[in-house]
Amino acid sequence: MDEKMVVLLKIVQLLVAVAILLVANYLRSPFLTNFRFWVFWLSLGLSLSLVISEVISINKHKSILKILSFFVLIFSFAGFSNILVSEAKFNLIQQNVFNTDANRLEKLGNHFIVGYRDFKRLKKLVEHQAIGGVFITARNIKHKSKADIQQEISKLQAIRQDQGLSPLWIAVDQEGGIVSRLSPPLTKLPPLSTIISEEQPIEQSKDAVIKYARIHGQELSELGVNLNFAPVVDLK
């Protein structure tokens, strides 16, 4: 291969190594939540491949190529190490939480309502009295029926009951209109502001609002939801 092309390839490898190092520092960022699994394994695999490649070839290069290879090796190894250290730190923090005194954890946990992606991890938090509530949103009910959601909530509340604690707050964001995180399987209602108008008699508007609220309240209650982040006032 032409030397200029080899230098260019080495520069690209260096840029990839630097990018991996940057990603490693933000691997636990909430902005990467949806892609963390793939980003983790892709970054780990690429950085390890670069390290092995440069260890094998660094002594074969001369002058500028050897310098570039050295920096690729350093940044790749730093990225690989940071990824592993980041995961180890997270798991250690998580383990420390679970090993905390149960009474102390329960007092602190009552102040937290948490979202989740893995029901097994959520269940473990409840078993350790580490939270006071759960926020359920669209990703948690995907491909699930009302019965499936009810069953999961019931399992969590049964744990709390066995612990002699008050029920968990089961929170959702079911406002109506575009903010209907549990629809489907729940009924998708239009925005509250669209079902009344200034031209309507006040009693007719009142009846419409009560009917609207009753549908929301009844369906959420049947699921086991006891807190809805719905608007108090809906303005056009």
Buried (B, 14 or more C-beta within 10 A) or exposed (E): EEEEEBBEEBEEBBEBBBBBBEBBEEBEEEEBEEEBEEBBEEBBEBBBBBBEBBEEBBEEBEEEBBEBBBBBBBBBBBBBBBBEEBBEEEEEEBEEBEEBEEEEBBEBBBEEBBBBEEEEEBBEBBBBBBBBBBBBBEEBBEEBEBEEBBEBBEEBBEBBEEBEBEBBBBBBBBBBBEEBBBBEBBBEBEBBBEBBEEEEEEEEBEEBBEEBBEBBEEBBEEBBBBBBEBEEEBEE
